[in-house]
Amino acid sequence: MKKQLLAGAIAALAAFNASALATAGDLAFTTFNADEDGWAMVALTNITANSTVFFTDNEWSGSAFNSGESYHRWVSGASVINAGSVIRFSKIDSATLLSSSAGTLTRETVGGNTNYGMSQTEDTVYAYLGGSATAPTTFLAAISSGVFGTASAGSLAGTGLSIGSGAVQLSAASDFAEYNGARSGQATFAGYKPLVSNVANWNDLGDGVFAANVPNTTAFTISPVPEPETFAMLLVGLGMVGAMVRLRKSA
């Protein structure tokens, strides 16, 4: 009986700790490298096992993606990826070398496309949930070295994203940029969403040769603030300890 109760408690705790990608910014870009053809992202919520995220550098028109560029599928893996983890996506242009530091990254073949590399002139990458690579349901993040809202860079219309809120607008034709803001000190992981989306917190190196640059994959951490109820319970506990000490001295 005790074993059953313990197993139930562990299952309940696991279910409580589990989360899922659901809203803009739950997965956010932290590095963009058009020379290496890759990027890095931070999970700002727990990612449940075997979650699927799609990526594309096809431009979004406001209602659909255009054609001619790449789609990729990422499956997070058999274990929960904890909030704060940074995942690196590498060499998406290579059929044999493309990889992700967690889970599995694969190409999606759509319309016979063979252009899987990122443009060093300007490019936009969208991360999203969907029924398929071409049927997005929830946009998680976007990053661009072009200008959002133009035909060549793609739109944010209908994505639920905006510049500074899930979408990062880099300098024109930037080849490498990386978030260099705080990775600790927030009370919740959601508190990092506006920080990561704010280009002022990025080190944008602009045009250059950065294929060898390695992204910073240092995890994000939080410093939870105790709830008022926790303070109250602490005060009651301290009061009880004090009362016991006084009683012992009286005795």
Backbone bond lengths (Angstrom), bond angles and torsions (degrees), N, CA, C in turn:
res aa  C-N    CA-C-N  psi(-1)  N-CA   C-N-CA  omega(-1)  CA-C   N-CA-C  phi
1 M - - - 1.467 - - 1.531 110.61 -
2 K 1.365 114.16 -44.66 1.462 118.35 -179.89 1.524 110.72 -63.11
3 K 1.359 115.52 -38.98 1.459 119.12 179.09 1.517 111.20 -63.86
4 Q 1.356 116.25 -38.33 1.461 120.06 179.06 1.522 110.61 -65.76
5 L 1.334 116.03 -41.52 1.464 120.05 179.02 1.527 110.46 -64.44
6 L 1.352 115.70 -41.29 1.458 119.71 179.10 1.523 111.24 -64.10
7 A 1.342 116.16 -43.90 1.467 120.13 178.72 1.521 110.61 -62.05
8 G 1.333 116.01 -41.13 1.462 119.83 178.59 1.509 111.83 -64.23
9 A 1.352 115.69 -40.06 1.464 119.77 179.49 1.518 111.26 -65.13
10 I 1.355 116.22 -41.05 1.469 120.14 178.56 1.527 110.72 -64.45
11 A 1.327 116.76 -42.45 1.470 120.56 178.80 1.514 110.94 -63.47
12 A 1.344 116.25 -41.08 1.467 119.97 179.84 1.519 110.79 -65.42
13 L 1.358 116.03 -39.60 1.458 119.87 178.34 1.517 111.08 -65.11
14 A 1.323 116.63 -41.67 1.467 120.56 178.79 1.521 110.59 -62.53
15 A 1.333 116.30 -42.27 1.465 120.09 179.15 1.516 110.84 -65.36
16 F 1.349 115.74 -36.53 1.464 119.69 179.55 1.526 110.86 -66.65
17 N 1.348 115.82 -40.82 1.450 120.31 -177.17 1.530 112.76 -76.70
18 A 1.335 116.55 -21.73 1.457 119.50 -179.96 1.520 110.36 -68.00
19 S 1.295 115.50 151.51 1.452 120.72 177.11 1.514 106.81 -146.01
20 A 1.296 117.01 -169.86 1.458 119.41 -179.86 1.515 109.36 -158.34
21 L 1.326 115.56 150.01 1.457 120.75 173.56 1.517 108.27 -65.04
22 A 1.322 116.63 125.45 1.457 118.70 -175.36 1.520 114.15 -144.02
23 T 1.331 118.22 -27.47 1.462 120.21 -174.53 1.523 111.10 -134.09
24 A 1.315 115.13 165.16 1.463 121.63 179.70 1.521 110.51 -54.37
25 G 1.318 115.66 134.36 1.452 121.23 177.40 1.505 115.43 88.02
26 D 1.341 118.48 -6.37 1.467 119.67 177.41 1.528 110.93 -62.39
27 L 1.322 115.98 -28.28 1.455 123.10 172.16 1.523 105.74 -127.97
28 A 1.331 117.60 119.25 1.459 120.38 -170.62 1.521 111.46 -127.46
29 F 1.334 116.33 142.07 1.460 121.29 178.34 1.527 110.92 -67.22
30 T 1.343 116.26 138.53 1.460 121.53 173.81 1.530 111.64 -124.25
31 T 1.332 117.60 -17.19 1.467 121.18 176.53 1.525 109.43 -144.80
32 F 1.329 115.62 144.14 1.464 123.08 176.12 1.516 106.77 -132.71
33 N 1.341 117.20 124.21 1.458 120.62 -179.71 1.531 109.90 -137.22
34 A 1.325 115.22 97.77 1.466 120.10 -178.40 1.523 111.64 -74.39
35 D 1.335 117.81 -21.16 1.465 120.41 179.33 1.523 111.52 -77.60
36 E 1.351 116.09 -41.29 1.457 120.49 179.06 1.528 111.45 -84.04
37 D 1.326 115.74 -12.94 1.462 122.64 -176.26 1.536 110.21 62.36
38 G 1.318 114.58 61.70 1.452 119.53 179.40 1.511 112.22 -165.37
39 W 1.299 115.05 -179.84 1.471 121.52 179.92 1.522 108.54 -159.74
40 A 1.336 116.19 172.84 1.460 121.54 172.83 1.518 107.73 -132.52
41 M 1.344 114.99 152.83 1.462 120.31 -177.93 1.526 109.62 -141.23
42 V 1.328 115.93 149.96 1.456 121.10 176.05 1.527 109.38 -107.30
43 A 1.322 115.82 136.88 1.468 121.23 173.32 1.517 107.53 -84.50
44 L 1.317 117.12 120.95 1.465 121.06 179.49 1.523 111.31 -105.89
45 T 1.303 115.22 17.81 1.455 124.51 167.00 1.521 106.22 -152.10
46 N 1.322 117.66 160.61 1.465 118.41 173.67 1.523 109.10 -63.02
47 I 1.320 116.84 138.33 1.458 121.44 177.64 1.521 107.92 -104.11
48 T 1.304 116.70 117.07 1.455 120.35 -177.83 1.525 110.87 -65.64
49 A 1.328 114.91 156.65 1.464 120.81 -178.29 1.523 111.49 -56.73
50 N 1.324 115.07 141.68 1.469 123.05 175.27 1.528 113.70 59.72
51 S 1.325 116.28 31.99 1.470 120.24 172.30 1.524 108.96 -73.46
52 T 1.321 116.97 148.04 1.469 121.83 179.80 1.519 110.68 -116.33
53 V 1.324 115.68 129.23 1.464 122.30 176.03 1.522 107.41 -126.21
54 F 1.329 115.76 137.97 1.462 121.20 176.96 1.527 109.60 -104.63
55 F 1.341 114.97 149.86 1.459 122.17 174.66 1.527 108.55 -129.07
56 T 1.315 115.69 145.52 1.462 119.34 172.43 1.515 110.19 -151.76
57 D 1.327 115.44 148.98 1.454 119.85 169.74 1.531 110.50 -109.31
58 N 1.332 116.05 15.65 1.466 119.94 166.73 1.528 108.47 -70.86
59 E 1.310 116.77 143.88 1.459 120.53 -178.85 1.528 110.47 -75.30
60 W 1.322 116.16 141.49 1.459 123.15 176.81 1.521 108.75 -92.53
61 S 1.312 116.50 130.71 1.464 120.67 -176.10 1.522 112.95 -90.43
62 G 1.316 116.69 -11.02 1.463 121.27 -172.09 1.507 110.89 115.17
63 S 1.338 115.35 -18.24 1.467 119.89 178.55 1.524 112.84 -141.80
64 A 1.341 117.02 -16.15 1.470 120.52 -179.22 1.521 109.29 -162.41
65 F 1.334 115.86 163.49 1.458 120.77 174.32 1.516 109.74 -86.37
66 N 1.344 115.86 148.75 1.457 117.92 172.05 1.522 109.08 -77.96
67 S 1.291 118.30 -168.89 1.469 120.74 -177.33 1.522 110.06 -124.64
68 G 1.321 114.41 168.72 1.457 119.69 174.78 1.514 114.91 107.55
69 E 1.342 117.63 -11.82 1.458 119.35 179.47 1.523 109.59 -122.80
70 S 1.328 116.55 -167.45 1.458 119.40 -164.55 1.530 115.35 -93.65
71 Y 1.323 113.90 157.43 1.460 123.27 169.03 1.525 107.40 -129.93
72 H 1.329 116.23 141.06 1.462 121.46 175.31 1.520 109.59 -133.15
73 R 1.309 115.20 150.73 1.468 122.44 177.20 1.534 108.42 -117.37
74 W 1.324 115.45 132.37 1.465 120.47 174.91 1.514 109.08 -118.95
75 V 1.340 117.00 126.58 1.464 122.95 174.29 1.522 106.83 -110.59
76 S 1.329 116.40 125.40 1.461 122.04 -166.17 1.519 115.06 -68.12
77 G 1.348 118.58 -21.51 1.459 120.08 179.12 1.516 112.96 110.67
78 A 1.314 115.97 177.41 1.461 122.05 -171.41 1.525 114.11 -78.63
79 S 1.322 117.96 -11.27 1.468 121.33 -178.71 1.518 110.77 -116.31
80 V 1.323 115.49 156.55 1.461 120.72 174.60 1.531 108.87 -64.94
81 I 1.324 116.87 135.21 1.467 121.76 172.32 1.522 106.43 -95.87
82 N 1.316 116.52 118.86 1.456 120.92 -174.23 1.519 112.13 -70.71
83 A 1.322 115.32 145.00 1.459 120.94 174.50 1.526 109.06 -55.57
84 G 1.309 115.78 139.58 1.460 121.88 -177.81 1.515 112.82 100.43
85 S 1.333 116.80 -16.73 1.465 120.40 179.57 1.524 110.51 -69.66
86 V 1.324 116.49 141.72 1.462 122.16 176.26 1.521 108.15 -109.33
87 I 1.324 116.08 125.56 1.468 121.99 -177.89 1.525 109.06 -109.19
88 R 1.314 115.79 132.15 1.462 120.96 178.05 1.522 110.39 -100.74
89 F 1.331 115.52 134.32 1.463 122.88 176.47 1.528 107.25 -115.13
90 S 1.331 116.53 120.16 1.465 120.78 -169.07 1.521 113.52 -120.42
91 K 1.319 114.97 146.29 1.468 123.59 167.92 1.534 112.67 46.72
92 I 1.315 115.51 54.74 1.465 119.78 -177.12 1.519 112.01 -68.09
93 D 1.326 116.64 -13.44 1.461 119.89 -179.62 1.518 112.66 -82.45
94 S 1.329 117.67 -9.69 1.463 121.10 -175.39 1.521 111.05 -105.15
95 A 1.314 116.09 129.56 1.463 120.61 -179.80 1.523 111.59 -68.07
96 T 1.318 116.55 -26.09 1.467 119.88 -175.93 1.521 113.60 -106.07
97 L 1.326 118.42 -23.43 1.458 120.99 -174.87 1.527 114.11 -103.08
98 L 1.333 117.62 -12.77 1.466 118.08 -178.48 1.520 109.83 -59.26
99 S 1.335 116.22 141.63 1.457 119.32 -176.44 1.520 110.42 -161.71
100 S 1.316 115.48 167.26 1.460 122.38 172.22 1.519 106.98 -134.58
101 S 1.337 116.79 146.65 1.463 121.04 -175.82 1.522 111.96 -72.25
102 A 1.316 117.53 -14.61 1.469 122.83 173.12 1.517 107.02 -141.81
103 G 1.319 117.19 145.86 1.456 120.09 -179.49 1.513 112.32 70.48
104 T 1.329 115.86 -160.04 1.460 121.51 -175.46 1.522 110.72 -132.32
105 L 1.331 116.42 129.17 1.458 123.11 178.55 1.518 109.13 -107.60
106 T 1.330 116.91 128.77 1.462 121.09 179.34 1.527 109.82 -136.02
107 R 1.324 114.28 161.65 1.462 119.76 176.26 1.519 110.59 -82.08
108 E 1.320 115.09 148.54 1.457 121.50 171.51 1.527 107.69 -108.85
109 T 1.316 116.94 123.51 1.457 120.91 178.87 1.522 109.14 -88.25
110 V 1.311 115.82 111.56 1.464 121.24 -178.84 1.522 108.33 -129.15
111 G 1.320 116.19 118.47 1.458 120.56 175.02 1.508 115.09 63.30
112 G 1.332 117.43 25.68 1.452 120.08 177.67 1.514 114.85 72.02
113 N 1.331 117.74 16.90 1.456 120.43 -178.54 1.529 111.83 -64.66
114 T 1.327 116.80 140.04 1.460 121.69 176.38 1.531 111.55 -125.10
115 N 1.336 117.37 5.76 1.470 121.42 -179.07 1.527 109.38 -94.04
116 Y 1.334 116.35 90.99 1.460 120.38 -175.39 1.524 114.02 -102.13
117 G 1.312 118.06 0.33 1.459 120.56 -178.08 1.513 112.66 -89.70
118 M 1.338 115.34 165.21 1.462 121.37 177.13 1.524 109.02 -95.29
119 S 1.319 116.50 142.23 1.453 121.49 -179.92 1.528 110.38 -77.86
120 Q 1.341 116.25 135.96 1.464 120.60 176.41 1.520 111.52 -87.71
121 T 1.322 116.59 -3.84 1.460 120.49 176.80 1.516 109.97 -86.08
122 E 1.320 116.66 -54.41 1.457 122.38 170.63 1.518 107.53 -165.25
123 D 1.304 115.36 144.61 1.457 119.09 178.76 1.519 109.29 -157.24
124 T 1.311 114.72 156.56 1.457 122.49 177.99 1.516 108.22 -130.12
125 V 1.311 116.49 133.25 1.458 121.25 177.40 1.523 108.45 -117.90
126 Y 1.328 115.53 128.82 1.458 122.28 176.45 1.526 109.11 -109.36
127 A 1.327 116.63 140.44 1.466 122.61 172.25 1.523 107.01 -116.82
128 Y 1.335 116.48 132.26 1.467 118.18 -172.65 1.524 111.66 -158.17
129 L 1.316 114.84 161.28 1.458 122.83 171.35 1.520 107.50 -96.65
130 G 1.328 116.73 154.01 1.460 117.67 178.86 1.510 112.76 -177.25
131 G 1.324 114.57 168.38 1.447 120.37 176.24 1.511 111.87 -73.48
132 S 1.346 115.26 -24.29 1.460 122.26 175.02 1.515 107.05 -159.04
133 A 1.328 116.09 176.45 1.459 120.23 -178.01 1.525 112.62 -60.93
134 T 1.323 117.07 -29.85 1.469 120.96 -177.49 1.525 113.59 -101.75
135 A 1.333 116.25 6.97 1.472 119.72 -178.24 1.526 110.09 -128.45
136 P 1.343 117.33 72.85 1.465 119.74 -178.51 1.524 111.99 -68.55
137 T 1.323 115.27 142.84 1.476 120.86 175.46 1.519 111.56 -114.20
138 T 1.336 117.48 -34.41 1.464 122.02 179.16 1.522 109.25 -141.27
139 F 1.316 116.57 119.13 1.462 120.59 175.19 1.526 108.58 -83.40
140 L 1.326 115.87 129.81 1.462 121.50 -178.75 1.520 112.00 -96.33
141 A 1.333 116.85 -39.60 1.463 120.21 -176.36 1.519 109.87 -165.46
142 A 1.330 115.30 162.47 1.464 121.33 174.88 1.519 108.31 -151.29
143 I 1.326 115.84 151.18 1.463 121.02 177.45 1.524 107.69 -145.23
144 S 1.327 116.92 142.41 1.467 119.11 -175.19 1.521 111.70 -144.54
145 S 1.350 114.31 140.69 1.457 120.88 170.07 1.525 109.66 -103.01
146 G 1.319 115.19 9.91 1.464 121.77 171.55 1.514 108.23 -105.25
147 V 1.311 116.42 -146.12 1.471 120.96 178.36 1.519 108.15 -125.74
148 F 1.323 116.85 112.00 1.457 119.95 178.12 1.531 109.98 -54.19
149 G 1.318 114.86 137.58 1.465 119.44 179.02 1.501 112.98 101.11
150 T 1.338 117.62 -7.40 1.459 120.65 176.34 1.523 108.87 -102.40
151 A 1.307 116.05 156.72 1.468 120.68 -176.97 1.523 111.63 -62.16
152 S 1.330 117.08 -34.26 1.458 120.10 -176.03 1.524 112.90 -77.90
153 A 1.340 117.60 -22.17 1.465 120.52 -178.42 1.512 113.08 -106.96
154 G 1.313 116.93 -23.28 1.462 119.73 -179.61 1.512 112.53 100.17
155 S 1.312 114.58 165.82 1.455 122.15 -173.54 1.522 111.00 -109.27
156 L 1.335 115.47 161.70 1.461 122.15 170.57 1.525 110.72 -106.88
157 A 1.323 116.29 -0.15 1.460 120.60 -179.73 1.515 110.59 -60.72
158 G 1.307 116.52 131.01 1.452 120.99 177.21 1.513 114.88 78.07
159 T 1.336 117.17 4.06 1.467 119.97 -179.36 1.523 112.31 -94.50
160 G 1.324 117.03 -19.10 1.459 120.15 -173.35 1.516 112.36 80.20
161 L 1.338 116.52 1.78 1.459 122.23 178.22 1.521 109.78 -102.88
162 S 1.303 116.37 156.37 1.461 121.63 171.43 1.519 107.56 -147.56
163 I 1.319 116.82 160.47 1.453 120.32 -179.79 1.522 108.91 -61.07
164 G 1.308 116.81 124.67 1.466 121.79 -176.56 1.506 113.00 91.61
165 S 1.315 116.89 -7.43 1.465 121.31 177.53 1.529 108.61 -137.58
166 G 1.317 115.31 78.72 1.460 121.31 -179.16 1.512 113.89 94.79
167 A 1.337 116.98 -18.83 1.470 121.07 -179.17 1.524 109.89 -122.45
168 V 1.336 115.97 135.28 1.463 122.10 -179.41 1.521 109.00 -113.22
169 Q 1.336 116.02 124.78 1.462 122.23 178.94 1.524 108.51 -102.66
170 L 1.331 117.76 107.34 1.451 122.15 179.87 1.527 110.58 -85.46
171 S 1.338 115.82 176.65 1.464 118.85 176.15 1.523 109.47 -70.70
172 A 1.316 115.63 156.65 1.463 120.57 -176.47 1.526 111.04 -59.85
173 A 1.326 115.55 130.92 1.465 124.02 176.51 1.526 113.57 63.91
174 S 1.321 117.06 22.39 1.466 119.69 177.93 1.524 110.43 -63.08
175 D 1.331 116.39 136.68 1.460 121.00 177.37 1.528 111.79 -96.68
176 F 1.322 115.99 -29.76 1.466 119.02 -178.75 1.528 110.36 -144.81
177 A 1.321 114.58 132.31 1.468 120.49 174.62 1.516 107.87 -150.58
178 E 1.336 115.16 149.47 1.465 119.17 -176.96 1.524 110.81 -148.59
179 Y 1.312 115.53 140.01 1.463 121.85 174.71 1.529 108.95 -64.31
180 N 1.337 116.84 126.53 1.464 120.14 178.63 1.525 111.43 -125.66
181 G 1.339 116.03 23.30 1.455 121.02 177.77 1.520 111.95 -84.68
182 A 1.327 115.66 -167.75 1.465 122.18 -176.12 1.522 111.70 -64.25
183 R 1.326 115.42 140.80 1.461 122.17 173.59 1.533 110.36 -120.07
184 S 1.315 116.20 9.80 1.461 121.40 176.51 1.522 107.95 -149.43
185 G 1.338 115.73 162.16 1.459 119.96 174.99 1.512 115.54 106.07
186 Q 1.345 118.01 -18.37 1.459 119.86 178.05 1.531 110.22 -78.61
187 A 1.328 116.02 149.19 1.469 120.52 179.96 1.521 111.69 -76.96
188 T 1.318 116.62 -27.06 1.469 121.62 178.34 1.523 108.19 -136.78
189 F 1.337 116.24 158.28 1.457 119.00 177.11 1.519 111.08 -66.73
190 A 1.328 117.18 -31.51 1.465 120.04 177.92 1.518 111.28 -61.46
191 G 1.326 116.55 -24.04 1.463 119.95 178.82 1.510 113.41 -64.66
192 Y 1.336 117.23 -18.33 1.458 120.29 178.32 1.528 112.57 -83.42
193 K 1.319 118.15 -14.78 1.467 119.85 -175.27 1.522 113.06 -55.00
194 P 1.349 119.51 -51.82 1.468 117.82 179.82 1.521 112.98 -68.33
195 L 1.333 118.09 -26.11 1.461 120.83 179.65 1.520 111.01 -70.22
196 V 1.327 116.35 -45.61 1.464 120.62 -177.64 1.522 111.29 -69.87
197 S 1.321 117.08 -30.40 1.470 120.91 -179.22 1.519 113.09 -81.12
198 N 1.321 117.38 -11.50 1.466 121.73 -176.91 1.517 109.61 -88.17
199 V 1.315 117.40 111.51 1.467 121.60 -175.40 1.528 111.68 -62.24
200 A 1.337 117.52 -18.77 1.461 120.08 177.09 1.527 111.08 -65.23
201 N 1.328 116.57 -19.26 1.462 121.23 178.38 1.527 112.15 -96.17
202 W 1.322 116.53 16.30 1.467 121.65 -179.42 1.526 110.36 -113.37
203 N 1.319 115.77 149.11 1.457 123.10 170.90 1.524 107.28 -99.26
204 D 1.321 115.96 99.90 1.464 122.51 -175.71 1.525 108.45 -98.30
205 L 1.332 116.75 111.74 1.462 121.31 -175.96 1.515 113.33 -87.53
206 G 1.335 116.96 -6.60 1.455 120.38 176.24 1.517 113.08 70.26
207 D 1.327 115.92 -150.24 1.458 121.30 -178.08 1.527 109.78 -77.71
208 G 1.334 116.27 141.60 1.458 119.53 -179.55 1.514 110.40 169.28
209 V 1.333 115.56 -159.47 1.459 121.27 179.40 1.526 107.37 -121.19
210 F 1.330 115.85 105.58 1.464 120.16 -171.88 1.532 112.79 -131.14
211 A 1.313 116.84 23.66 1.464 119.71 -177.29 1.523 112.35 -59.90
212 A 1.341 117.21 -28.73 1.465 120.78 -176.93 1.531 112.70 -88.61
213 N 1.321 117.90 -5.13 1.469 119.98 -179.43 1.521 110.74 -65.45
214 V 1.315 116.24 132.44 1.461 122.34 179.32 1.526 108.79 -102.81
215 P 1.325 118.22 127.94 1.468 119.99 -177.75 1.524 112.56 -68.88
216 N 1.306 115.31 151.65 1.461 121.95 175.26 1.531 107.98 -76.31
217 T 1.318 116.87 117.41 1.460 120.42 -179.32 1.539 111.68 -110.57
218 T 1.330 116.55 21.97 1.461 120.41 175.71 1.526 109.51 -60.64
219 A 1.313 116.39 131.13 1.465 121.02 -177.54 1.526 111.61 -68.79
220 F 1.319 115.49 152.62 1.463 122.65 173.33 1.539 107.92 -88.37
221 T 1.327 116.71 142.67 1.463 120.75 179.18 1.518 109.92 -129.63
222 I 1.314 116.03 162.17 1.463 120.99 179.31 1.527 110.19 -121.53
223 S 1.315 114.69 157.72 1.466 122.87 174.85 1.519 107.32 -122.06
224 P 1.333 116.88 84.22 1.469 119.95 -174.27 1.520 112.56 -58.22
225 V 1.327 115.26 138.91 1.460 121.85 174.89 1.511 107.96 -92.11
226 P 1.362 118.92 124.21 1.459 120.24 -179.31 1.525 111.97 -57.91
227 E 1.320 116.74 139.95 1.454 122.03 177.37 1.528 110.09 -68.62
228 P 1.352 118.54 156.20 1.469 121.35 177.99 1.526 112.59 -53.11
229 E 1.353 115.78 -36.75 1.461 118.53 -179.98 1.520 111.25 -63.32
230 T 1.352 115.58 -33.68 1.461 119.60 179.16 1.517 110.64 -66.87
231 F 1.347 116.33 -42.07 1.449 120.20 176.45 1.522 111.00 -61.06
232 A 1.322 115.86 -43.36 1.462 120.20 -179.16 1.519 111.11 -61.18
233 M 1.344 115.87 -44.56 1.456 119.75 179.30 1.526 110.87 -64.48
234 L 1.330 117.34 -36.76 1.453 121.19 178.28 1.522 110.75 -63.81
235 L 1.333 116.10 -44.32 1.463 120.52 179.60 1.518 111.41 -63.48
236 V 1.345 115.99 -41.66 1.474 119.58 178.29 1.522 109.88 -62.58
237 G 1.353 116.07 -42.83 1.461 120.05 179.54 1.512 112.22 -62.40
238 L 1.346 115.96 -43.54 1.458 119.75 178.53 1.519 110.80 -63.92
239 G 1.357 116.01 -38.26 1.464 119.88 178.19 1.513 111.71 -62.58
240 M 1.338 115.40 -40.99 1.466 119.38 -179.95 1.524 110.93 -67.07
241 V 1.335 116.74 -40.24 1.463 119.96 177.68 1.523 110.43 -62.43
242 G 1.338 115.61 -43.41 1.464 119.70 178.76 1.515 111.94 -61.43
243 A 1.338 116.51 -41.28 1.464 120.82 179.88 1.523 110.80 -63.86
244 M 1.343 116.09 -41.46 1.464 119.87 179.35 1.519 111.28 -63.81
245 V 1.355 116.80 -40.03 1.460 120.26 178.42 1.512 110.82 -62.71
246 R 1.336 116.87 -42.98 1.478 120.62 179.95 1.513 111.16 -64.01
247 L 1.357 116.59 -39.97 1.462 119.94 179.45 1.527 110.85 -64.38
248 R 1.335 116.72 -40.59 1.453 119.73 179.51 1.528 111.47 -65.40
249 K 1.350 116.17 -38.74 1.472 118.92 178.36 1.519 110.77 -66.58
250 S 1.354 116.20 -37.96 1.470 119.36 178.73 1.516 110.41 -64.64
251 A 1.355 115.81 -40.49 1.468 119.19 -179.28 1.533 109.99 -66.29
